Amino acid sequence: MADDVGYSPGTGATIRADDEGDGKLIQHMILHAANVALSSRATSIGTSAVAIPATALTKRKSITVYNNDSGLTLYLGASAVTTSTGLPVLPGAYVTLELGPTLTIYGIVASGSVDVRSLEKS
């Protein structure tokens, strides 16, 4: 006996639970990754607002921004972001945002510079 729960092809996952009559449940999960792209980049952020990344991945659906610094807090926001208005991302922390390709996120730090890593998914 098989019970399938599925989505349209290429848009999600098919999850199947099979009971082969012996009381053992076998689970299958198939992930469909059609039309998906990833882009990872490193960006240096200083005391002036900088776009993360400089150019967005085409058809981007989400972005993860990681503060790769061990001591400085990164602040995220729109192009006029400041350390007083931005969303703080502590050293070694990350934030994932659902942002389309037409929205740009900017970063800034209070002093010095930080290495920021971004991972975009379309």
N, C-alpha and C positions, 0 to 999 in steps of 0.2 A: 504494500500500500504506500502511496506517495502523496504528500501534501505539498504543493508548490505555491509560493507567493512570489509574484514577479512584477517587474516594471516593464515599460516599453523598452525594446532593445536599445542598448547603448546609453541608457539614461540612469541606470541604477544597478540594483543587485537582484539576483534570484536566490532565494533562500529555500532550501528543500530539507524536509525531515522525512526520512524513510524508516519504516518499521518493516523489517523483512520477515516478520512472523516469529522471530526467535526472541522477542522482547528487547532487542538491542536497537537503540536509536542511532541512526547515522545522520549526521548533519553535513550539509554542503552549502558553501557560500561562494557565489561566482560574482566577482566585481567587474562591471563593464567600464572600461576606462577610455572608450572611444571619444575622440575629439577633446582630449584633455592634454594640457601642456603645463610644464613647470618651468620656472625661471628662478634661479638663486643668484643673488648679487651681494657685493660688499660695497658699502658707502661710508665715507668719512664725514662725520657730522661735527661742526664746530659751533662757534657762538653766533653765527648767522643761519637763518632757516635754510635748509637744503631739502630738495625733493628726494623721497625714498620710494623706489629708485628714480633715477633721472627720467626714464621713459617706462611707462607701464606696459606690461604684457598684454598683447591683443586679446580681447575678450576676457580679461581678468575677472574672476569672481571673488577671490579673497587674497589677502596678503598677510603673512606673518612677519613681524618685525622683532628682531632679537637684539638686545643691547649686549654686545660682546665685550664690554668693558668691565673691569673688576672694581672700579671705584666711583665712576661718574654716572649720574642719572641722566637719561635721555628724556626729552619732552616732545610729544607728538601733537600735531594739530594742523590747521590750515596754513596758508602761506604766510600769515602774519603771526604765527605761533611765537610765544615767548616762554621763558621758564616760569612765569607767573600764571600763564593761561593754559599751558599744554598739559596733556595727559602724561603723568610721569611713568617711565619704564625703568625700574631699578636695575642696577648692574646684574647681569646674568639672567634677567627676566625677559619674557617676550609677550607680545599681544597679537592676537589674530583678529583681523577686521574683514568684514564682508564689504569690499569696495570694488566697484566697477572700474573699467579702464579710464573713464573720464574724470574720476576723482583722484586728486593727488594728495598724498600725505607728506607732511614736512616734519623734520626733526631739528632740534637745537639743544645745546648744552650750556650750562652757566659759565664754564671756563674750559680751556683745553679743547680736546677733540676725542671722539669715541668712534670705534669701529662698529658699524651697524650691519647686520646681515638681514636680508629679506628673502622670503620665499613666496612667490606668487603662483597661483593656480588658476587655470582657465577651465 
